């Protein structure tokens, strides 16, 4: 999928005033709300550690991130609110901001060595993590344009996401690349169709695929900025540079 990022602002209706930046809730409040979420089966597939509780723009409510889903709860956990919180003063959707923060927090659980990284070759303007499949046409096009992204000041980090699943030939090709001694040479060979597709043990691919699923990746390429903004589909280097330069980090 080819995506072009719009360069004009979109007007939205906002109805809530902004108060303060969100902060992590106390351990006591976090534990209480996690218990309520778990006991009421609000997050059947989430481990307690996947439930992140922070203060919200509404003093009486806490923001509860369950993976990348957002709900709001009172301090005692007896009331839960779902829906969008909008900031009138700054014209922002705070629920979308919370979702981005949740995505960013999940991506940050991955170590730098788990990606195949192509550093910026000009003054840096941002880093994007790209969930990709070596057999995806648009991922192959992105790879051809890597120098253009890097020349724009963008560091690109590849994360494996075999669209056909972990038992597919694509997954085997990516296992061979991610666990190769020279990962860059191996991913180049895989994208150019020169890689063997025999299965090798490489738990990194499984981990990247799992994280991709947790943040909602359904197709490739999927870009994730440093702040957790998700952009689905191929984005031209100049459009991505423009977006990163204007706060989409």
C-alpha positions as CSV (number, residue, x, y, z in Angstrom):
1,X,0.0,0.0,0.0
2,X,1.4,3.4,-1.0
3,X,0.6,6.2,1.4
4,X,1.1,9.9,1.0
5,X,1.0,12.0,4.2
6,X,-1.2,15.0,4.0
7,X,0.7,18.3,4.6
8,X,-2.3,20.4,5.6
9,X,-3.8,20.5,9.1
10,X,-7.1,18.8,9.7
11,X,-9.7,20.7,11.7
12,X,-11.3,18.8,14.6
13,X,-13.8,19.7,17.3
14,X,-12.3,19.5,20.8
15,X,-14.3,19.7,23.9
16,X,-12.0,19.1,26.9
17,X,-9.5,21.5,28.4
18,X,-5.9,20.4,29.0
19,X,-4.5,20.2,32.5
20,X,-1.1,18.5,32.9
21,X,1.1,16.0,31.3
22,X,0.3,12.4,32.1
23,X,2.5,10.7,34.7
24,X,2.7,7.1,35.9
25,X,0.2,6.4,38.7
26,X,1.4,5.3,42.1
27,X,2.2,1.6,42.6
28,X,-0.9,1.3,44.9
29,X,-3.3,2.8,42.3
30,X,-1.7,0.8,39.5
31,X,-2.1,-2.4,41.4
32,X,-5.7,-1.7,42.3
33,X,-6.7,-0.8,38.7
34,X,-4.9,-3.7,37.3
35,X,-6.8,-6.0,39.7
36,X,-10.1,-4.5,38.7
37,X,-9.3,-4.8,34.9
38,X,-8.3,-8.5,35.4
39,X,-11.1,-9.5,37.7
40,X,-13.7,-8.0,35.4
41,X,-12.2,-9.6,32.3
42,X,-11.6,-6.2,30.6
43,X,-8.3,-7.5,29.2
44,X,-8.6,-11.3,28.8
45,X,-5.4,-11.6,26.7
46,X,-3.3,-9.2,28.6
47,X,-0.8,-9.9,31.4
48,X,-0.8,-7.5,34.4
49,X,2.5,-6.1,33.1
50,X,0.7,-5.1,29.8
51,X,-1.7,-2.8,31.7
52,X,-0.1,0.7,32.1
53,X,-1.8,3.2,34.4
54,X,-1.1,7.0,34.2
55,X,-2.8,10.2,35.3
56,X,-5.1,11.8,32.7
57,X,-6.2,15.2,31.7
58,X,-9.3,14.7,33.8
59,X,-8.3,14.9,37.5
60,X,-10.8,12.2,38.6
61,X,-9.7,9.6,36.1
62,X,-6.7,7.6,35.2
63,X,-5.7,6.6,31.7
64,X,-5.4,2.8,31.5
65,X,-3.5,1.4,28.5
66,X,-4.3,-2.3,27.9
67,X,-1.8,-3.1,25.2
68,X,-2.7,-0.3,22.8
69,X,-6.4,0.0,23.8
70,X,-7.3,2.9,26.1
71,X,-9.9,3.2,28.8
72,X,-10.3,5.5,31.8
73,X,-10.9,4.5,35.4
74,X,-11.5,6.1,38.7
75,X,-8.8,5.8,41.4
76,X,-10.8,3.1,43.3
77,X,-11.5,1.2,40.1
78,X,-15.2,1.1,40.5
79,X,-16.0,3.3,37.5
80,X,-14.7,2.8,33.9
81,X,-15.1,5.2,31.0
82,X,-14.5,4.4,27.3
83,X,-14.3,6.9,24.5
84,X,-12.3,9.8,23.3
85,X,-10.8,12.6,25.5
86,X,-10.3,15.8,23.5
87,X,-8.2,18.8,24.5
88,X,-10.0,22.1,23.6
89,X,-7.1,24.4,24.4
90,X,-4.5,22.6,22.3
91,X,-6.8,20.9,19.8
92,X,-5.5,17.4,20.4
93,X,-7.1,14.0,20.7
94,X,-5.6,12.9,24.0
95,X,-6.8,9.3,23.6
96,X,-4.9,9.1,20.3
97,X,-1.9,10.5,22.1
98,X,-2.2,7.9,24.8
99,X,-2.5,5.1,22.2
100,X,0.7,6.4,20.6
101,X,2.5,6.5,23.9
102,X,1.4,2.9,24.6
103,X,2.7,1.8,21.2
104,X,6.0,3.6,21.9
105,X,6.3,2.0,25.3
106,X,5.8,-1.5,23.8
107,X,8.4,-0.9,21.0
108,X,10.9,0.4,23.5
109,X,10.9,-3.1,25.2
110,X,12.9,-4.3,22.2
111,X,16.7,-3.9,22.2
112,X,18.7,-2.1,19.5
113,X,20.4,-5.4,18.5
114,X,17.0,-6.9,17.6
115,X,16.6,-4.7,14.6
116,X,18.5,-4.5,11.4
117,X,19.4,-0.8,11.3
118,X,20.3,1.6,8.5
119,X,21.6,4.8,10.1
120,X,20.9,8.3,8.8
121,X,23.7,9.8,6.6
122,X,22.6,13.4,7.1
123,X,21.9,15.3,10.3
124,X,19.3,13.2,12.1
125,X,15.7,14.2,12.2
126,X,14.3,10.9,13.6
127,X,14.2,7.1,13.7
128,X,11.4,4.9,12.4
129,X,10.9,1.2,13.1
130,X,9.5,-0.6,10.1
131,X,7.7,-3.9,10.4
132,X,8.5,-5.5,7.1
133,X,8.4,-8.8,5.1
134,X,11.2,-9.6,2.6
135,X,8.6,-10.9,0.1
136,X,6.4,-7.8,0.3
137,X,6.6,-5.7,-2.9
138,X,6.3,-2.3,-1.1
139,X,9.0,-3.4,1.4
140,X,11.3,-4.2,-1.5
141,X,10.6,-0.8,-2.9
142,X,11.3,0.8,0.5
143,X,14.6,-1.1,0.6
144,X,15.6,0.2,-2.9
145,X,15.0,3.7,-1.5
146,X,16.9,3.3,1.8
147,X,19.7,5.7,0.8
148,X,17.1,8.3,0.1
149,X,15.6,7.9,3.6
150,X,19.0,7.9,5.2
151,X,20.0,11.0,3.2
152,X,17.0,12.8,4.6
153,X,18.3,12.2,8.1
154,X,16.1,9.2,8.9
155,X,17.4,6.1,10.6
156,X,15.5,3.1,9.5
157,X,15.2,0.0,11.7
158,X,13.7,-3.2,10.3
159,X,11.5,-5.4,12.4
160,X,10.5,-8.8,11.0
161,X,6.8,-9.4,10.3
162,X,6.2,-12.4,8.0
163,X,2.6,-11.8,6.8
164,X,2.0,-15.4,6.1
165,X,2.9,-16.4,9.6
166,X,5.9,-17.9,11.4
167,X,5.7,-21.2,9.6
168,X,6.0,-19.5,6.1
169,X,9.0,-19.5,3.7
170,X,9.2,-15.7,4.3
171,X,9.6,-16.3,8.0
172,X,12.5,-18.7,7.3
173,X,14.2,-16.2,5.0
174,X,13.9,-13.6,7.8
175,X,15.2,-16.0,10.5
176,X,18.3,-16.5,8.3
177,X,18.8,-12.8,7.9
178,X,18.2,-11.8,11.5
179,X,20.5,-14.4,13.0
180,X,23.2,-14.0,10.3
181,X,26.7,-12.7,11.3
182,X,26.3,-9.9,8.7
183,X,22.7,-9.0,9.0
184,X,22.8,-6.2,6.5
185,X,24.3,-8.4,3.8
186,X,21.8,-11.1,4.7
187,X,18.7,-8.9,4.5
188,X,20.0,-7.5,1.1
189,X,20.3,-11.1,-0.2
190,X,16.8,-12.0,1.1
191,X,15.1,-9.1,-0.4
192,X,16.9,-9.7,-3.7
193,X,15.7,-13.3,-3.7
194,X,19.1,-14.8,-3.1
195,X,18.5,-16.2,0.4
196,X,17.9,-19.8,1.4
197,X,14.5,-20.3,3.0
198,X,15.5,-23.3,5.2
199,X,14.4,-22.9,8.8
200,X,17.0,-21.8,11.4
201,X,16.6,-21.1,15.1
202,X,16.2,-17.4,15.5
203,X,13.9,-16.3,18.4
204,X,14.4,-12.7,17.5
205,X,12.0,-13.1,14.6
206,X,9.3,-14.6,16.8
207,X,9.8,-11.7,19.3
208,X,9.5,-9.0,16.6
209,X,6.4,-10.7,15.1
210,X,4.8,-10.9,18.6
211,X,5.4,-7.2,19.3
212,X,4.1,-6.3,15.8
213,X,0.9,-8.2,16.6
214,X,0.6,-6.5,20.0
215,X,0.8,-3.0,18.5
216,X,-1.7,-3.9,15.8
217,X,0.4,-4.5,12.7
218,X,-1.7,-6.2,10.0
219,X,0.2,-5.3,6.9
220,X,3.7,-4.3,5.6
221,X,5.4,-2.0,5.6
222,X,4.2,-0.4,8.9
223,X,6.2,2.5,10.2
224,X,6.3,3.4,13.9
225,X,7.9,6.7,14.9
226,X,9.9,7.2,18.1
227,X,6.8,8.6,19.8
228,X,4.6,5.7,18.8
229,X,2.8,7.1,15.8
230,X,1.8,4.3,13.4
231,X,1.8,4.8,9.6
232,X,0.6,1.9,7.5
233,X,1.9,1.6,4.0
234,X,4.8,2.9,2.0
235,X,5.7,6.5,2.6
236,X,8.0,8.4,0.2
237,X,11.3,9.6,1.8
238,X,10.5,13.3,1.4
239,X,7.0,12.9,2.8
240,X,8.3,10.9,5.8
241,X,11.0,13.5,6.4
242,X,8.4,16.3,6.3
243,X,6.3,14.4,8.8
244,X,9.2,13.8,11.2
245,X,10.3,17.4,10.9
246,X,6.9,18.6,11.9
247,X,6.5,16.6,15.1
248,X,5.5,13.0,14.0
249,X,8.3,11.5,16.0
